[in-house]
Amino acid sequence: MSDATTRWTVSVSKDTDITVRSFLARRGMKKGDLSKFIEDAVKWRLLDRTIAEARSKFADMPAGELEAVIDAAVTAERQEPSPRAG
């Protein structure tokens, strides 16, 4: 992953701004930590959305069948040589 950053301009409500900055201040975080907090929040939200999307695509599949598909995928992945190995 690259260390390069991109500057965003975002707008939030005044209440959200105060709440987030107060939260960070109570934990001893500085102004620059706001960017890290936002990046972490975005990553978690993307993961949450991705999981919800995946769940919806398999909602009609019986649980046992879904578990078998997952087990097969995990087994196949574990048998593949790691691209970092070597």
URGI-V503184 format. One line per field, one symbol per residue. phi: phi as a letter, one per 20 degrees, with the letter a starting at -180 (. if undefined). psi: psi as a letter, one per 40 degrees, with the letter a starting at -180 (. if undefined). burial: I if it has 16 or more other ideal C-beta (glycine too) atoms within 10 Angstrom, else O. Layout:
BEGIN
phi=???
psi=???
burial=???
END
This chain:
BEGIN
phi=.fefdceddcccffffgfffffgfffdmeegffffffffffffffffgfffffffffdfeeggfffffffgfffffffeffffefo
psi=hieiihhihihiidddddddddddddeeiideeddddddddddddddddddddddddedehiddddddddddddddddehiheei.
burial=OOOOOOOOOOOOOOOOOOOOOOOIOOOOOOOOOOOOOOOOOOOOOOOOOOOOOOOOOOOOOOOOOOOOOOOOOOOOOOOOOOOOOO
END
